[in-house]
């Protein structure tokens, strides 16, 4: 049960992993698939400069919704502009803020976008004049042309994207290997080894930002952690990882997820994930305080923590034998809320992957997570993964 350090030659090359265990998480992969090149960054400093620069050009204020005038532009009858108190120039809404504006007044954004601009303006103006909440908070940016980036309720608690990136940089530097935290390497399917050392390109990066959000994923994959042995006697290796996200314009919450994993493949799926923990913060009135006192310290704590408790938990689960006979196995699972059909499938999964029936708590956890991976329904999968996590925690 050791951590391989950078002084160990094996930590400076690819290491063998068993991805048939643990959970597969596709959150990072979905980001990787959907991001165009201009939303991909090769370092945290480049990412920070971009999101900080746009924040410096923006300002927020609270105004009366009834004081906003909506007009079709004179030079383009297909576009709308907003005239707001204290602003000499008209403001052009972005695609996102236009949707927020429609939602604020109870109008379907998809339908409103299909209307001619003069008719859409009339409908939005009517909604704003009759808006039950008198005040709204706007986020406006001067980027050569005044732009409305967001419109929210007056109690919206904004956490700037650059604040999250800055917090990550305190523990991860540039995210390119100048600290232990870096953009991940890649799993080689032919040899089933994870190579931590790959060039950071637009195709491999996991640092993203759009005009409405920021998302980043980093790992410590040059220091694999041994937590027990595989059935063939080889070490079961993990490394630490986390991803974080935010939207200063209200398209999503702020969140940080930390975990241990065994590999990251080329399309950025996380394989063999264990011990998944997540913090989310809604952008409510006291969001900034919660970020400062809860999320940011939790990230630092995880980054600086010892893997010893995780290793001890895995070891305890491997050593805790709970079933030696078929009847014991069925009773163990049925008492924990599994149906007869699920019980049979969990035992089948372990037989298939381990070549023997489950005996330890760890065996059952691996069988449950393997069954979860077969479920296409997200709620069913999450329920099974939750049961596996609870069972693993009970052993430590």
N, C-alpha and C positions, 0 to 999 in steps of 0.2 A: 504494500500500500504506500506508494511513493509518488512524488512529483518529479518528473524528469526535468532537469534544469538545462539552461542553455550551455552549461559546461559539459553536458553529456552529448556525445556525438549523435546519439539517436534522436535528440531533440532538434538537430540541425538538418534533418532529412525527413522524407515521408515516413509515416508510421502506420502500421496495419490496424484496421478498425473492423468492428462487427456491427453493421448498421441494421441487422435484423432485430435488434433490441431497442427498447425505448420508443418514443413517439417520433413521427415525421411531422414537422411543422412547415407549412407552405407560405407563411405570411411574408417572409423576405422574398421568396420566389415571385409572389404576385406583384410585388413592387418592381422587381427586376424585369419582369415581362412587360410592364405597363409604362415604364419611364422612357421618354425619348432622350436623345443624346444631350440636349440642352438642359436636362434636369439631372444629369449625372456628373459627379465631381470626383476628382482624383485625390483630394486631400481635405482634411477638416478645415485647414486654413482657407482654402479656396471657397469651401462651402460657407464658412463663417463670413468672409468678406462680402459675399453676395447677399446673404440674408441681413447682415448688419447694414449694408449700404442702402437697401430698400427701406429699412426701418428708420434710418436717418432722414430719408426724404418723405417720410409719412408723418401725419399727425392725427390724433383722435380728438373728437369732441362730441358733446351731447347737445342735441338740438331738438326743437319741437317738430314732430312729424308733419303737422299741418302747415308748417312754414316752408316745406320743401315743394318746389314747383317742378313738374315733369313736362318736358317739351320734346317734340320731334325736332331733330337738328335741321337747320336750314340748308346745309350743303349736302345732306344725305338723309332723305326722307325715310330710310329704313332703320335709322338709329335714333336712340333716345339720349337726352342729356338732362341733368338735374341742376337746378339753380337752388343753392342753399344759402341761408343767412350768413353774412360775413365773408362771402366768397364772390369776388367780382366776375370770375370766369365760370362758365358752366362746367359741370363735372360729368365725365363719361363713366357709366358703370361698367365693370368687368362682367364677364359671363357669370362668375360666381356671385358678385354682389347684386346683380340683377335678379338672380334666383332668390337671394335672401330677401330682397325688397318685395318680391311677389309673395313669398311665404309670410312676410310680416303683415301683409294686408289681407292674407287669405286667398290669394289668386294663384291658380295653377300655372307655374312657370313655363311648362312645355307649351300650353295653349297660348299663353301671352306672347311667347316668342314667334308664334305663327301669325299673329295679328300685324297689320300695317302699323308702323310706329305711331302715327297720330292717334289711332284708335287705342293702342296699348297705353299711350300717355294719358288719355282720358280715363281709362279704367284704373290705372295706378294712382292718378291724382284723386279720384273719388275715394279709393281705399285709404290713402294717406289722410285725407280730410276727415274721414270717419274712423280712423284708427283709435281703438279703445285706449291703448297706452299712449300718452301724450308725447313721451320722449323716446328718442332713438340715439344710439351711439354710432357715429360714422368713423371710418378709417380712410383718410384721403391721402393721395400721394401725388407729388408734383414730379413727373418724369418727362418733362418737356410739354406734356399735356396733362391737365388735371384728371385724375382717375379715382373713382370710388372703389377701393379694394374690398370694403366690407361694410355692412350695416347690421347692427345687432340691437338687442335690448339694452337699456341704460345700465343694467347691473352686470353686463358682460365683463369678466375679469381676464384681461388679455395677458398672456404670457408670450413674449416675443420669441420667434424662432431662434434668433441669435443667442438668447439666454440659455436655451437648451444646448445648442452647439457649444457655447462657451463652457458650460458645466462639464460636457463630455471631454473637451480639450484639456481640462484640468487634470484628468486622469489618463488621457489617451494621446496627448500631444497632437501630432499631425495626423494620427491614424494610419500611418504608412510604415510603421515598424520602428519609429524612434522611441517608443515605449513598448511594453508587452502587448498593448492593445492595438489591433490593426485590422485592416480589411482582410477577410479570410482567404485561405488558400482553397484548394480544389481537391475533391475526391477523384481518384483514378479508379474507374469501375473495373478495369481489366485486372488490376492487382489488389483492389480493395484496400488501398492506402490513401491517407489524406496527406497531401503535400502542402505545407504552410507557405511555401515560398513561390509565389506566382507574381508576375508583373501586374501592377494596378493599371487597368485600362478602362475605357468606357464600358467594355463588355464585362469586366470582372468586378468593378467597383460596387460597393454597397452603401454609398453616400449619395443621398438624393434630396433635391428641393425643387418645388414648383412655385408658381405664383400664389399658391394657397396652402402649402404645407412643407414640412421637412421630415425626412426619415433616414435613420442611419443604423447600421449593423456592424458591430466590431467583435472580434474574438481574441483570445489569448491562446492561439493554436501552436505556438512554438514551445509551450510548456505542458505537454500532455500529462494527464494524471492517471495513474494506475489505480483502479478500484476493483481488485479481485482478479480472478482468472476465468478464462473462457473454458468450455468443456474440453477443448483440445490442449489446454495448459498454457496457452498464450495469454499475455496480459490484456485485460479489458480496459482500453484507454478512452479517456474523455478529455475535453478541454472546456474552458469557460467561454460564455458569450453573452451578449445582450443586444437588444435593439431598442430604439427610442423614437418617438414621433411627436409631432406637435403641429398645430395650425393656428397662427395668430389671427386668421380671418374667420375662424369658427367652423371650418369644415370637418374637424375632428377634435377629440380630446387631446390632452397631453398624456403620454404614457411611457413607461419603461418596463421592459420584460427582461428578466435574467434567467439563466439556465445553464446546465451542463449538456454538452452534445458530443457526438462521436465523429461527425463529418459534415461538410458542406459541399454539395455537388456544384457542377458548372452553372446550372440554372438557379442556384442559390436556395434549394430546399435544404432544410436542417434535418439531419438524420440522427437517430439514436438519442433523442433529447430526453433528459431527466431533470427533475427538480425545478420545473418551470414556475416562476413567480412573476406576478404582474402588478404594477401600480398604475391606476388611471386617475386623472384629475380633470374634472369638467371645468370649463372656463366660467365659473360662477364668481360671485363677488370677491371671495377670498382665495381665488386660485393662485395668485402670485405668492401669497404667504404659504400656502400648502406646498408649492413647488420648492420654495426656499427652505422650509422646515421639514419636509417629508421626502419628496422625490429625489432632489439633488443629493441629500445626505445618504439616502438608500443606495444610490448609484455608486457613490464613493465608498460606502461600506462594502458593497459587493466586490468592487474592484480591488480593494485592499484586504479582503478577507482570506483566511486560510481555507483550503479545500478539505481540511481534516474532518469537520462535521459531516460533509457529504460522503467522504470515504467511509467514515464510521457507520453511517446510516446504511450504505450499500453492503458493507461487511456484515452488519447485524442482520439485514434481510436475507443474505445468503446463508448465514449460519442458523437462522431460526427455522427449524424443521417443524412443519405443522401438519403434514400428511404423509403416511407411508403406504396406505392402502387406498383402493379406488373409492370405497365408501367414505373414507376420511376426506378425500379430495372433493367429492360431491357435497358433503356436509359443510366443509369449510367455505365453499363458494355460495351455497344456497343460503347459509346464515348471513351472508353479506349482501344479500339482495339480488343475486343472479338467478335468472330463470333456469329451468332444466336444460333448455336448448343452449343458452349462453354457457352454462357450466360445461356441457359436453364440448363445445367449440373451444373454450379456453384450454381445456385439457388436451384437446387435439392439437392446438397451436404449439403447445410446449413439446408434445411428442414429436411433432414435425420438425421443430427448430432445434431441439436439444437431443433428440433421440431417446428420450426417457420421459416418464410422466412427472408432473410437478411434485416437488416435495417441500421446498423452502418457500418462505414468503416472497423472495426475489423471483423464484420460478413462476409463481402465480401472477406477480406484477408484470413480468414479461409476456405471459400468455394473454393477460387482459389488454395490454397495450397493442399486442399483435392483432388481437380481435378488433380493437378500435380502428386500426389502420384499414381494415376491410370495409368500414362503414362509410357510405357516401353521404348519409344524413349527418349534418354537422352537430345537431343537438345530441343525437345518439352517440356520436364519437366523443364529444366532450363529456358526456355523462360517464362513459366507460373510462376515459382518461382520468376523470375526477376520482372514480373508485380506486383506480390503480395508485394514484398519488396518495390517497388516504390510507391505503393498505401499506404502502412503503413507509409512510410516516409513523404508522403504528408499531413498526418493528424497531425504530430507533429510540 
